[in-house]
Amino acid sequence: MGPRRSSSRGGAGHALVLGAGISGLCAARALSGFFERVTVVERDTFPEPSDVRRGVPQGAHVHSLTPGGAQVLAELFPGLVEELAADGGTLAGALDELDIVFFGSRLRQVPLGRVLQVSRPFLEDRLRERVRALPGVTLRSGLEATAPIVTGPLAAGPARVGGARVGPARLARPGDPDSAEAVHADLVVDAMGRAGRGATWLRSLGYRAPATARLAVDVAYASRRYRVAPGALGRAKGVLIGATTTRPRGGVLTQQEHDAWVLSLYGFGKDDHPPAAPERFLDFAADLLPAGTLTALRNAEPITGVSSFAYPASLRRDFHRLRRLPDGLISTGDALCSLNPIYGAGMTVAALEARALRRCLAAGPAGLPRRFYREAARAVRLPWLFSTMADRAMPQVPGTHPAVAGLLATAFRATMRAAADDTRVATAVWNAVSLTGSPAELAAPRVMAAVLRHWSPGTTPRTAPPRGKD
Ligand SMILES: Cc1cc2nc3c(=O)[nH]c(=O)nc-3n(C[C@H](O)[C@H](O)[C@H](O)COP(=O)(O)OP(=O)(O)OC[C@H]3O[C@@H](n4cnc5c(N)ncnc54)[C@H](O)[C@@H]3O)c2cc1C
């Protein structure tokens, strides 16, 4: 039995989603209505809202949702953005309440709508509630997927993945493989994150693993949450200072739900990784944040310790290029493409892939994996291109010819200088990074002309200190 709409109540068959992160929850939403039953299996047990959980340690760090991502989430979960805002999330005026400095220049503060700022655990908690309420959807936690179940002949013929074996999560010691239960399903969705079990499973079934594009960025994060005295940070609800070629460090300070603020600091390369020691944490930000902002943070009440996260490389698995794929298995989210988090596009891409899955399901079950991967590759293309181009401009990221890296850096610098002066360029840049507009806006003649006016190869970048309450 496969996915099909059989009545107004929903479809037929059973879909199994492995992993209840953002991509798993969005996929479950896309599947409900096309399958009679959807089971989501998650290795973690769910904590209290606002707790960072073991399977998603990145939840301690800033998780910006792009306006483009918010639009797609709102399509999948109508009313979600309003609900999150009403329940304590921060809505920040973009760009007038955000102070954004990329490649050394501040983005002109043109009013272009509002962005939702919430923590990852808060967002995930609300998504989980929504998914649990969907008809036919069951969430099972504390269970780990260990292997695919195959129906039909193996590599020699048209094998089909018909479910997965799941067992008690191995928390401290290896699980007992005999205790694994066979969960049969017509479609299995690997949403288990960047470790890439779906790709490994393909190999174990005799298929080729997908070619993987990898860009070693060696970025590390450190983050801490604060309660800041009202008014101490002026009217800004977010400050984002990107790295430059000569100062490969950046930071994001964001007001989130219930007036908590999170500061995430990051750096490219070992020498610029932020410290995990609480007493040295803010020192790292001394040449990033304006003095007033730094003072406000030094006087603020820390509400967590400092969490660290190492992100070695962006990677993209090109499932869409595989000539042979089994039916019944797809990978989505970070399992498909994991982007350098400093560009804040991972959740947006996960939501876009869920939307693509929904479209593919609506067109019927035949050849679903191949059709899905083709659409997902389209969703991934631009965010991958933007993030890897920006990373390749950094001399700290190996593998790019210095002349190319220099050219990219000059282009980003010139664009951002133009975006500091020119409303149209600022709008085009914001629409590109927020994944709301077409990147063709950046190639519009007036935008290009403004960028060319600021083009000065080889000059040292201006590293404008961000505006703030000094
Ligand atoms: C430091 C950092 C900061 C980030 N900041 C941003 C940001 O600002 N904006 C943004 O959009 N994105 C950001 N991201 C990226 C974002 O976290 C992911 O792209 C997004 O959450 C999609 O991931 P996912 O759901 O596919 O995987 P994950 O979030 O990794 O979830 C995978 C889930 O699968 C579960 N799981 C794993 N193995 C098994 C198994 N065998 N059986 C059952 N369950 C299993 C895990 O417990 C987990 O719940 C950031 C990432 C990092 C590392």
Ligand as a Chemical Component Dictionary entry (heavy atoms), coordinates in Angstrom:
data_LIG
# 
_chem_comp.id                   LIG 
_chem_comp.type                 NON-POLYMER 
_chem_comp.pdbx_formal_charge   0 
_chem_comp.three_letter_code    LIG 
# 
loop_
_chem_comp_atom.comp_id 
_chem_comp_atom.atom_id 
_chem_comp_atom.alt_atom_id 
_chem_comp_atom.type_symbol 
_chem_comp_atom.charge 
_chem_comp_atom.model_Cartn_x 
_chem_comp_atom.model_Cartn_y 
_chem_comp_atom.model_Cartn_z 
_chem_comp_atom.pdbx_ordinal 
LIG C1  C1  C 0 25.303 25.525 16.324 1  
LIG C2  C2  C 0 24.159 25.488 15.339 2  
LIG C3  C3  C 0 23.386 26.611 15.152 3  
LIG C4  C4  C 0 22.344 26.581 14.218 4  
LIG N1  N1  N 0 21.651 27.729 13.993 5  
LIG C5  C5  C 0 20.653 27.713 13.079 6  
LIG C6  C6  C 0 19.915 28.893 12.813 7  
LIG O1  O1  O 0 20.184 29.972 13.352 8  
LIG N2  N2  N 0 18.894 28.814 11.918 9  
LIG C7  C7  C 0 18.593 27.655 11.258 10 
LIG O2  O2  O 0 17.650 27.634 10.452 11 
LIG N3  N3  N 0 19.288 26.533 11.475 12 
LIG C8  C8  C 0 20.310 26.531 12.362 13 
LIG N4  N4  N 0 21.007 25.385 12.574 14 
LIG C9  C9  C 0 20.690 24.183 11.769 15 
LIG C10 C10 C 0 19.483 23.442 12.307 16 
LIG O3  O3  O 0 19.714 23.014 13.637 17 
LIG C11 C11 C 0 19.148 22.226 11.406 18 
LIG O4  O4  O 0 19.442 22.497 10.068 19 
LIG C12 C12 C 0 17.686 21.891 11.475 20 
LIG O5  O5  O 0 17.335 21.680 12.814 21 
LIG C13 C13 C 0 17.280 20.642 10.688 22 
LIG O6  O6  O 0 17.852 19.534 11.290 23 
LIG P1  P1  P 0 17.166 18.112 11.351 24 
LIG O7  O7  O 0 15.814 18.195 11.957 25 
LIG O8  O8  O 0 17.278 17.499 10.011 26 
LIG O9  O9  O 0 18.178 17.358 12.299 27 
LIG P2  P2  P 0 18.359 17.510 13.863 28 
LIG O10 O10 O 0 17.913 18.824 14.327 29 
LIG O11 O11 O 0 19.773 17.115 14.127 30 
LIG O12 O12 O 0 17.368 16.412 14.449 31 
LIG C14 C14 C 0 17.607 15.037 14.276 32 
LIG C15 C15 C 0 16.737 14.277 15.255 33 
LIG O13 O13 O 0 16.888 12.876 15.022 34 
LIG C16 C16 C 0 17.041 12.206 16.253 35 
LIG N5  N5  N 0 17.761 10.958 15.986 36 
LIG C17 C17 C 0 19.058 10.830 15.619 37 
LIG N6  N6  N 0 19.346 9.527  15.430 38 
LIG C18 C18 C 0 18.212 8.841  15.647 39 
LIG C19 C19 C 0 17.879 7.455  15.592 40 
LIG N7  N7  N 0 18.788 6.533  15.259 41 
LIG N8  N8  N 0 16.607 7.083  15.872 42 
LIG C20 C20 C 0 15.671 8.005  16.206 43 
LIG N9  N9  N 0 15.936 9.323  16.298 44 
LIG C21 C21 C 0 17.186 9.736  16.005 45 
LIG C22 C22 C 0 17.800 13.206 17.122 46 
LIG O14 O14 O 0 17.648 12.921 18.497 47 
LIG C23 C23 C 0 17.119 14.506 16.706 48 
LIG O15 O15 O 0 15.957 14.746 17.442 49 
LIG C24 C24 C 0 22.062 25.393 13.497 50 
LIG C25 C25 C 0 22.843 24.259 13.704 51 
LIG C26 C26 C 0 23.896 24.310 14.589 52 
LIG C27 C27 C 0 24.755 23.096 14.735 53 
# 
loop_
_chem_comp_bond.comp_id 
_chem_comp_bond.atom_id_1 
_chem_comp_bond.atom_id_2 
_chem_comp_bond.value_order 
_chem_comp_bond.pdbx_ordinal 
LIG C1  C2  SING 1  
LIG C2  C3  SING 2  
LIG C2  C26 DOUB 3  
LIG C3  C4  DOUB 4  
LIG C4  N1  SING 5  
LIG C4  C24 SING 6  
LIG N1  C5  DOUB 7  
LIG C5  C6  SING 8  
LIG C5  C8  SING 9  
LIG C6  O1  DOUB 10 
LIG C6  N2  SING 11 
LIG N2  C7  SING 12 
LIG C7  O2  DOUB 13 
LIG C7  N3  SING 14 
LIG N3  C8  DOUB 15 
LIG C8  N4  SING 16 
LIG N4  C9  SING 17 
LIG N4  C24 SING 18 
LIG C9  C10 SING 19 
LIG C10 O3  SING 20 
LIG C10 C11 SING 21 
LIG C11 O4  SING 22 
LIG C11 C12 SING 23 
LIG C12 O5  SING 24 
LIG C12 C13 SING 25 
LIG C13 O6  SING 26 
LIG O6  P1  SING 27 
LIG P1  O7  DOUB 28 
LIG P1  O8  SING 29 
LIG P1  O9  SING 30 
LIG O9  P2  SING 31 
LIG P2  O10 DOUB 32 
LIG P2  O11 SING 33 
LIG P2  O12 SING 34 
LIG O12 C14 SING 35 
LIG C14 C15 SING 36 
LIG C15 O13 SING 37 
LIG C15 C23 SING 38 
LIG O13 C16 SING 39 
LIG C16 N5  SING 40 
LIG C16 C22 SING 41 
LIG N5  C17 SING 42 
LIG N5  C21 SING 43 
LIG C17 N6  DOUB 44 
LIG N6  C18 SING 45 
LIG C18 C19 SING 46 
LIG C18 C21 DOUB 47 
LIG C19 N7  SING 48 
LIG C19 N8  DOUB 49 
LIG N8  C20 SING 50 
LIG C20 N9  DOUB 51 
LIG N9  C21 SING 52 
LIG C22 O14 SING 53 
LIG C22 C23 SING 54 
LIG C23 O15 SING 55 
LIG C24 C25 DOUB 56 
LIG C25 C26 SING 57 
LIG C26 C27 SING 58 
# 
